[in-house]
Amino acid sequence: MGDDADQARKSIGARRNPDSADAILDAAEAVLVEAGYSGFSIEAVARRARAGKPTIYRWWPSKAALLFDVYQRLKRVENPDTGNLEDDLVGFLKNLLSHWRETSSGSVFRSLIAEAQSDATVAAVLVEYTKGRHAHTGRMIERAKARGEVAADVDPMLVADLVASFAWTHLLTNRLDEDETTIRKAVRYVIQGIAHKR
């Protein structure tokens, strides 16, 4: 075996093996269910998955990165495509609040947001996660632009921030049972603005 074989082995080792990754994510979910957020550790996941800590850290550089992947895996929130932006955003927010209210995912996400306030590593992972999620929400705005519902110069990511701020405020203040009337009113404020029409 020459240098080429050694190089090939290194590159294969660095690539995430889907079966091993799934086993680690399964183990991480199980540890989270059993021990909760405060009892979650890479060591416990490694023991349960029968994987080495270096392998886990190669694919997930921090506990937060692994937890965000577990959270994303558990998250089941549909983004409606009704042909109407208001209905899309109301449906999305209802689905999101319901998911956080009815699954353990919400408490995990709340804990990650809280930890991000004092841990730069968690904050960095949260920023990356948020970019991806806001791009997802931003697609609703892009579809509305294509239908002519939204002005061409509107920034979809900024609108996604506004929508997320409503959701996150409700998550962090444990008001996940908000009624549809209030959700719809908030969405209308975002879409139509609040300035007095002269």
Secondary structure, DSSP 8 states (H G I E B T S, - for coil): --HHHHHHHHHHHHS--HHHHHHHHHHHHHHHHHHTTTT--HHHHHHHHT--HHHHHHHSSSHHHHHHHHHHHH--------S-HHHHHHHHHHHHHHHHHHSTHHHHHHHHHHHHTT-HHHHHHHHHHHHHHHHHHHHHHHHHHHHTSS-TT--HHHHHHHHHHHHHHHHHTT-TT--HHHHHHHHHHHHH-SS---
